[in-house]
Amino acid sequence: KTQLTKRINTLRLIITKYAPPSDSNPTTSYIANVAAWTGIDADTVLQNSNLKAVAVAIIHEEQGSCPYGQDVINRALFLARLTSTPYPEPAA
């Protein structure tokens, strides 16, 4: 099952769980940045349709940018069973 089905289903809950302040993470600003970049309130229950934007925003927060193309993001969401739309294998 995905985390969204386990009640870890908002930006605040996801980011607090995986980037907790107890690990010296800037959790409050992390949540604020991802919420601002996605336009999703930190306490709104996420839908699968939000996850692409959330993934890109989290990667941006972690890396300073998102170096992955949309094909990689789409494939990752499919392989994580967060979308039912199959995407083609990346070109070799």
C-alpha positions in Angstrom: 0.0 0.0 0.0 1.1 3.5 -0.6 1.6 6.1 2.2 -1.5 7.9 1.0 -3.6 4.9 2.1 -1.9 4.8 5.5 -3.1 8.3 6.7 0.2 9.9 5.9 -1.6 12.0 3.3 -0.8 15.7 3.6 2.4 17.6 2.8 2.8 18.4 6.5 2.5 14.7 7.5 4.7 13.4 4.7 7.5 15.9 5.1 7.4 15.8 8.9 7.7 12.0 8.8 10.6 11.8 6.3 12.4 15.1 7.1 11.8 15.4 10.8 13.2 18.4 12.8 14.7 15.8 15.2 17.2 15.0 12.3 18.2 18.7 12.0 16.0 19.2 9.0 14.4 22.6 8.3 11.0 21.0 8.3 8.9 24.1 8.6 10.5 25.8 5.6 10.5 22.6 3.7 6.8 22.3 4.1 6.3 26.0 3.3 8.4 25.7 0.1 6.7 22.6 -1.2 3.3 24.0 -0.4 4.2 27.3 -2.2 5.6 25.5 -5.3 2.7 23.2 -5.7 -0.1 25.6 -4.7 -1.3 22.9 -2.2 -2.1 23.8 1.4 0.1 21.9 3.7 -2.9 20.3 5.5 -4.9 19.3 2.4 -5.3 15.6 1.9 -3.4 14.8 -1.3 -4.9 13.0 -4.2 -2.9 10.9 -6.7 -3.4 13.6 -9.2 -1.3 16.0 -7.0 1.6 13.6 -6.6 3.5 14.6 -9.8 3.7 18.2 -8.6 4.6 17.1 -5.1 7.4 14.8 -6.3 8.9 17.6 -8.5 8.7 20.1 -5.6 10.3 17.6 -3.1 13.1 16.8 -5.5 13.6 20.6 -6.0 13.8 21.1 -2.3 16.3 18.3 -1.8 18.4 19.0 -4.9 18.0 22.7 -5.5 16.4 21.9 -8.9 14.7 18.9 -10.5 17.2 17.3 -12.9 14.7 14.6 -14.0 12.6 14.8 -17.1 8.8 14.4 -17.0 9.3 10.9 -18.4 11.3 9.8 -15.4 8.8 11.3 -12.9 5.9 9.7 -14.7 7.6 6.3 -14.8 8.5 6.6 -11.1 4.9 7.3 -10.1 3.7 4.4 -12.2 6.2 2.0 -10.7 5.3 3.2 -7.2 1.7 2.3 -8.1 0.6 5.9 -7.6 -0.9 6.2 -11.1 -2.5 3.5 -13.2 -1.4 5.1 -16.5 1.4 3.0 -18.0 4.3 4.9 -19.4 6.8 3.6 -21.9 10.1 2.3 -20.9 12.8 5.0 -21.1 14.9 4.9 -24.3 18.1 2.9 -23.9 
